[in-house]
Amino acid sequence: MKIIVTTDFSTSSKSGIRFALQLAAQTKCELTFYNVFEGVENNSWNIKGSTKKKLSK
């Protein structure tokens, strides 16, 4: 049996990791840890948002 453990490696996800480790020890299953990180790419939307122009009155 194989189990995929999705995690962001945060403090909140530690309990899920611990549970998966305990389950794997009891059932002799294989664990795969899955983490996705999506970086922010420079494009016209976030460049405009980060360089706000001051409006003159």
Helices and strands as residue ranges (DSSP letters): E 2-6, H 14-27, E 30-34, H 44-50
